[in-house]
Amino acid sequence: MKDLKPWVAALGLAAMIGNAGAEGKEPLPFPEGHDISAYFTGTVHRRDLIEPEKMGGVPQTNVITFEPGSRSAWHTHGAMTVIGIAGLGIYQEWGKPAVWIRPGDVIEIPAGVSHWHGAAKNSRFQQFVVYDKNWKAPEGLKVHTGKVTDAEYDALKPVDAANRAGEPKGKFLFAYPAKATESPNFTKPVYISKLLGKPNAAQSPDWYYVVFPRAAFNRWHVHKTGQILIATDGVGLHQIEGGKIEVMLPGDVAWCPPGVAHWHGAAPWSSFGHIAINPGDSHTVTWKEFPESEYGSLARAKSDPEE
């Protein structure tokens, strides 16, 4: 198991520094990834999270980070679902008004539709993009291309998304129910909501947002088709049978293959939020015992930064 104290201290320091960010320099929850600004106006980064070939056929999923005022050109691609993560973004489909994208907002983009997206003028912005990366444009498809000029961008008057998401609660990225769900398979009640449902443009399985209170975790269990976890908030733990306990921070992704046991939950000193995706939307799960000895070793280590 990793020595957790050094990075816990570093995490606390980073949080204190991040809270001092000025407008347009706000800290964002996910790592930025590699620079793809050459294809955009402004500064933009991309980080790949899910590759369908390696993770049960779930559509390609990336995080795109836009600095204030940064944006794509008009373009088209395969069917895509965009989900706002943090900050304030803008989406516009050709011939329609621009739309704000806030955390939890879902934008559905049909295949072959001309559009652009980016950040608001005074806000950084992160979004998930979930899409069919193998799409080929049909012959003769008419598309609108070209940059969004500064004059066009400055003249925008975006409207709220039609399916505006609920406001996030406190320090968590996304909204979740006021009432927790109790289950004999979790040590404490947890909060479960659906971030992305079906049908959706990307033809993705449902995305469930799960918030674990401090020190809450589940039993060892097996998913028939495997499971993808994307850490979003706090500090989490994940272990696959036969492997070491993994620390999960926002932006980390865990893949548990079909038929393999794993458990996951919040660290002893932190709450934790993650997105859970089951390939094929299979909810066939075999539950086993709690990882008492594995989790207990962490509690006994007294790695809580408050101690």
C-alpha positions in Angstrom: 0.0 0.0 0.0 1.2 3.5 -0.8 2.4 5.9 2.0 -0.5 8.2 2.0 0.7 11.0 4.3 2.9 13.0 1.9 0.3 13.4 -0.8 -2.4 14.1 1.7 -0.3 17.1 3.0 0.3 18.2 -0.6 -3.4 18.0 -1.4 -4.2 20.2 1.5 -1.6 22.8 0.4 -2.8 22.7 -3.2 -6.4 23.3 -2.0 -5.3 26.4 0.0 -3.4 27.8 -2.9 -6.2 27.0 -5.3 -8.8 28.9 -3.2 -6.9 32.1 -3.8 -7.5 32.0 -7.6 -8.6 35.2 -9.3 -11.4 35.4 -11.8 -10.5 33.4 -14.9 -7.9 31.6 -12.9 -10.2 29.4 -10.8 -8.8 25.9 -10.1 -10.5 23.1 -12.0 -11.2 19.7 -10.6 -9.6 17.5 -13.3 -6.0 17.4 -14.6 -5.8 19.3 -18.0 -4.0 16.7 -20.1 -2.1 17.6 -23.3 -2.3 20.9 -25.2 -4.4 20.9 -28.3 -4.6 24.7 -28.8 -3.3 24.5 -32.3 -6.8 23.4 -33.4 -8.7 26.1 -31.4 -8.9 29.8 -30.7 -7.2 30.3 -27.3 -5.8 27.7 -25.0 -7.4 24.3 -24.8 -6.3 20.9 -23.3 -7.5 17.4 -23.7 -7.3 14.4 -21.4 -8.6 11.0 -22.5 -10.5 9.0 -19.9 -12.3 6.1 -21.5 -11.2 4.0 -24.5 -13.9 1.7 -25.8 -11.4 -1.0 -26.9 -10.1 -1.3 -23.3 -13.2 -0.6 -21.3 -16.2 -2.8 -22.3 -17.1 -0.8 -25.5 -18.2 2.3 -23.6 -17.9 5.3 -26.0 -14.7 7.3 -26.1 -14.8 9.9 -23.3 -12.4 12.8 -22.8 -12.2 15.9 -20.6 -11.7 19.1 -22.5 -10.4 22.2 -20.6 -10.9 25.7 -22.1 -9.2 28.8 -20.7 -11.5 31.9 -20.6 -12.7 32.9 -24.1 -11.2 29.8 -25.7 -13.3 28.0 -28.2 -13.5 25.6 -31.1 -14.2 26.5 -34.7 -17.5 25.4 -36.4 -17.1 21.7 -37.0 -19.0 18.4 -37.2 -18.3 14.8 -36.0 -20.0 11.7 -34.9 -22.9 11.8 -32.3 -21.7 13.4 -29.1 -22.9 14.0 -25.6 -21.4 17.0 -23.7 -21.6 17.2 -19.9 -20.5 20.3 -18.1 -18.0 19.7 -15.3 -16.9 23.0 -13.9 -16.9 26.7 -14.8 -19.2 28.2 -17.5 -19.2 27.1 -21.1 -21.0 27.9 -24.3 -22.5 25.6 -27.0 -24.0 26.7 -30.3 -25.6 24.7 -33.1 -25.6 26.2 -36.5 -28.8 28.3 -37.0 -29.7 28.3 -33.3 -29.1 30.5 -30.2 -26.0 29.9 -28.1 -26.6 27.9 -24.9 -24.8 28.2 -21.5 -23.3 24.9 -20.2 -23.1 24.7 -16.4 -21.9 21.8 -14.2 -24.2 18.8 -14.8 -25.8 20.3 -17.9 -26.1 17.7 -20.8 -25.9 18.8 -24.4 -26.9 16.3 -27.1 -25.2 16.7 -30.5 -26.5 14.5 -33.4 -24.0 13.2 -35.9 -23.1 15.6 -38.7 -24.5 18.7 -37.1 -22.3 21.8 -37.4 -21.6 23.4 -34.0 -18.9 25.0 -31.8 -18.3 25.0 -28.1 -15.9 26.7 -25.6 -15.6 28.8 -22.4 -17.3 32.0 -21.4 -15.3 35.1 -21.6 -14.3 35.4 -18.0 -14.4 31.7 -16.9 -12.4 28.6 -17.3 -14.5 25.6 -18.3 -14.2 21.8 -18.2 -16.5 19.4 -20.0 -16.9 15.7 -20.7 -17.2 14.8 -24.3 -18.7 11.3 -25.0 -18.8 10.3 -28.6 -18.6 7.9 -31.5 -15.0 8.2 -32.6 -15.5 5.8 -35.5 -18.1 7.9 -37.3 -17.5 8.7 -41.0 -19.2 11.6 -42.6 -21.6 10.5 -45.4 -20.7 11.6 -48.9 -22.1 15.0 -49.8 -22.8 16.1 -46.2 -23.1 19.9 -46.1 -21.4 21.4 -43.1 -20.6 24.9 -41.8 -17.0 25.5 -41.0 -14.7 28.4 -40.1 -13.6 30.2 -36.9 -16.0 31.9 -34.5 -14.7 35.5 -34.8 -14.1 37.8 -31.8 -17.0 40.0 -33.0 -19.4 37.0 -33.3 -18.3 35.7 -29.9 -18.7 39.1 -28.2 -22.2 39.5 -29.6 -23.5 36.3 -28.2 -26.5 36.3 -25.9 -26.6 32.7 -24.6 -29.7 31.2 -23.0 -30.0 28.5 -20.4 -29.9 24.8 -21.5 -33.4 23.4 -21.9 -32.7 20.6 -19.4 -30.8 22.8 -16.9 -29.3 20.6 -14.2 -29.8 21.1 -10.5 -27.3 23.3 -8.7 -24.3 21.4 -7.1 -24.3 21.2 -3.3 -21.4 22.7 -1.4 -18.0 21.3 -2.5 -19.4 18.6 -4.8 -19.3 18.9 -8.6 -22.8 17.8 -9.3 -26.3 17.9 -7.6 -27.4 14.8 -5.7 -30.5 13.9 -3.8 -31.3 15.3 -0.3 -32.1 11.8 0.9 -29.4 9.1 1.0 -29.9 5.6 -0.1 -29.5 2.9 2.5 -28.2 -0.5 1.5 -26.9 -3.6 3.3 -24.0 -3.5 0.8 -22.6 -0.2 2.0 -21.3 0.7 5.4 -23.2 4.0 5.4 -26.0 5.5 3.4 -24.8 7.0 0.1 -26.3 9.5 -2.3 -27.0 8.3 -5.8 -28.3 10.3 -8.8 -28.2 9.8 -12.6 -25.9 12.2 -14.3 -26.5 10.9 -17.8 -29.5 8.7 -18.8 -30.7 7.1 -22.0 -31.5 7.8 -24.7 -28.4 9.9 -25.4 -26.6 11.0 -28.6 -23.4 9.1 -27.8 -25.4 5.8 -27.1 -23.6 5.6 -23.7 -24.7 3.5 -20.8 -26.2 5.4 -17.9 -23.8 7.5 -15.8 -24.5 7.3 -12.0 -23.1 9.9 -9.6 -22.4 8.4 -6.2 -21.4 10.5 -3.1 -19.9 8.5 -0.2 -19.7 10.2 3.2 -16.4 10.1 5.0 -15.3 6.5 5.6 -18.2 4.9 3.7 -17.4 2.0 1.5 -19.1 -1.1 -0.1 -18.6 -4.8 -0.1 -16.4 -6.8 -2.4 -18.6 -7.3 -5.5 -18.5 -8.6 -9.0 -20.1 -6.9 -12.1 -21.1 -9.2 -14.9 -19.9 -6.8 -17.6 -17.3 -4.9 -15.5 -17.4 -1.3 -14.2 -15.8 2.1 -14.9 -15.3 4.6 -12.1 -14.3 8.2 -12.6 -13.3 10.0 -9.4 -14.9 13.5 -9.2 -14.7 14.7 -5.6 -12.6 14.2 -2.4 -10.4 11.2 -1.9 -11.5 7.7 -2.7 -10.1 4.1 -2.5 -10.5 1.3 -5.0 -9.1 -2.3 -4.9 -9.4 -5.1 -7.4 -9.1 -8.6 -6.1 -5.4 -9.6 -5.9 -4.2 -6.0 -6.3 -3.2 -3.1 -4.1 -5.5 -0.4 -2.7 -5.5 2.5 -5.2 -6.0 6.1 -4.1 -8.5 7.9 -6.4 -8.4 11.7 -6.8 -10.6 13.8 -9.2 -9.9 12.7 -12.8 -8.6 9.3 -11.9 -10.3 6.4 -13.8 -10.5 2.8 -12.6 -11.6 -0.2 -14.8 -12.7 -3.4 -13.1 -13.0 -6.2 -15.8 -16.0 -8.5 -16.1 -16.2 -11.2 -13.5 -13.5 -9.7 -11.2 -14.2 -8.6 -7.6 -13.5 -5.1 -6.4 -14.6 -2.7 -3.7 -14.5 1.2 -3.5 -15.4 4.0 -1.2 -14.3 7.1 0.6 -11.0 7.4 2.5 -11.2 7.3 6.3 -10.5 11.1 6.4 -12.5 12.3 3.4 -15.9 12.2 1.6 -15.7 10.9 -2.0 -17.7 11.3 -5.2 -17.4 9.2 -8.4 -19.2 8.4 -11.6 -20.1 4.7 -12.1 -20.7 3.3 -15.6 -21.7 -0.3 -16.3 -20.9 -1.5 -19.8 -24.1 -2.6 -21.6 -26.1 -1.1 -18.6 -25.8 -4.5 -16.9 -26.8 -4.3 -13.3 -26.1 -8.0 -12.5 -23.9 -7.8 -9.4 -22.8 -10.5 -7.0 -22.1 -9.1 -3.5 -19.6 -10.6 -1.1 -18.1 -9.7 2.3 -17.0 -6.2 3.4 -13.2 -5.5 3.0 -12.9 -5.1 6.8 -9.2 -6.0 7.1 -8.2 -4.1 4.0 -10.0 -0.9 5.0 -9.1 -1.3 8.7 -5.4 -1.2 7.8 -6.0 2.4 6.5 -8.0 3.5 9.5 -5.3 2.2 11.9 -2.6 4.1 9.9 -4.1 7.3 11.1 -3.4 9.2 7.9 -6.1 11.8 8.6 -4.5 15.2 8.1 -6.6 16.5 11.0 -4.8 14.1 13.4 
